Structure formats: C-alpha cells, structure tokens
Amino acid sequence: MTVTLERETRTAPAAGWRRVCPLDELEPAWGEAAYIDGLQLALFRLASGEVYAVAQQDPATLANVMARGIIGSRGSSPTIASPLHKEVYDLRTGECFSDPSLRLASYATRIVDGFIEVEL
C-alpha cells in the first residue's frame, strides 16, 4: 500500500481566539495534539508556565507528529525538535535552526480564566 502525504491545506477559519482546553489538562514539558476548526495543532506547556502552539504537521516529512517532539532551548529560545528527523524549531517563531528552508507555523496563545486560547 502506498500513502501519499500532502501539506495541509484548508479554508481559513474566521480569525480570532479559540478556547482549547483547561490549562491544568496540559502537562508541563509534554506536547498534546489539538484539532481546532479543521486545523491540527501541537500545544506545549513549559515548566515556566508558558504555553505555545505550532502546526502539528512536520514541515520536513509532512507527518502529523510535532506534539511528540522533544522540548528544549537554544539560548533564550524555547524549541521543539521533530520526533522524526530532529529538525529544531523555535516555538515562538517557527524558524528552523537546523534547516532555514523549513518553517513551522506558530500561533499566539493566552490563558483566560484558566483556559488555553489560541489565536487563529
């Protein structure tokens, strides 16, 4: 059997903030996948309490695996390393440190009344 992976394309949802889940349901230093308005995201809560959201789709392989990536840092930049080929991305900007031709979509987050919200 042959499986063909494609870059996710979607009709953009109306811009704005989307409530995802209670903050306490997201374990520190661990990623979780979320499906919001037809978009697959990977959410990360760092030990510092900061929450980041990026695309679930790995730009290098097109597999939806980023929530299983390895959290780390480069200097003051929080990072996520792809679980497949270990490309390292800045969680704030989506910039790839190991291959400048790759970029991971990143999304603003905020905490409101104990819930994580993501801006699409």
N, C-alpha and C positions, 0 to 999 in steps of 0.2 A: 504494500500500500504506500502511496506517495502522498505526503501532506505538503501543501504549499502555504507558506506563511506570507502574509501581506501586512504592510504598515496599516495601522488602524486609521480608518477614515470615518468621519461621522459628520452629521449635521450638527453644527454648534448649538448647544442649548442656550437659552436666554442667559445673558451674562448676569452674574450675581453670586451671592453666598449661598451655599448648600450645607445644611446640617448633616453630619455624617454619623457620629456616634458619641456616647459619653466619653470624656477624657479618660476616666478610670478603666475603660474597657480596652484601652491601648497600652500594652505592657511597655515599660521603658526598655530601650535598646533592642527592640524587636519590631519587625515590619508586619503590616497587615494589608491585605488587598481590600479594596472597596470598589463598588460599582455604582457610579453616580451619573444619572442622566445619560446612560449609554457609554460612559467613559470609564475605563478601568484605571484605577489609581493605586499607588502604593503609599501607605501612610507610615510615618516613623515618629516615635516619641523618644527623644533623647533623655539621658539621665538628668540633664539640666532642666527638663520640663518642656523644652521647645518641641514643637510638632511641625513636621514637614510633609508635603505631598508632592509626589512626582508621578509621571506616567508609569504604569505597570509594565508596559512593553519595553523590553531591552532594545535600544536602537541598533545594536550590532547584530543581534540574532533574530529580532522580531518576535521572540518568545515572551509571553506574559509572566515574568518571573522576578521582577525587581523587588517585590515585597520580601523575597527570600535572600536578598543581598546582604552584604556584610557592612555594618555601620562602622565608620571610623572618622578620621580627620586628617587634613593636610594643613598644617599651621593652624589658623583660626577657622578654617572652613570645615563644616561638617560634611562628611562624604558617605556615599553608598557605592559599594563595589558590586558589579554584576555577579550573580552566583555562577554564571556560565563561563565567561572568559576573563573575568576580573577587571574589566574596564572600570575606572574610578571616576565618579561624577560628584560635582559639588551639589549638595542637597538644596542650596539656596538658589542657584542659577541654572543648574542642569548642565553646566560646562563639563566636558570630559577632559580629565587631566592626562589620561594615557593616550588619547586619540582625538586631536582637535576637530576632526571631521564629524565626530559624533556629538549629539546633544540630546539630553533627556528633558522632556517638558517638565517644568516645575510650576507649582500653583501656590498662591498665598493661602495661609491658614490663620485662624484665630480661635480663641476659646471664648465662648459666650455662655454664661450660666452653666458651666461645667461640661459643655458640649463642644466638640471639634467642628469647626465650619471651614469649608474650602471654597475659595473664590474661583469660579469657572469663567 
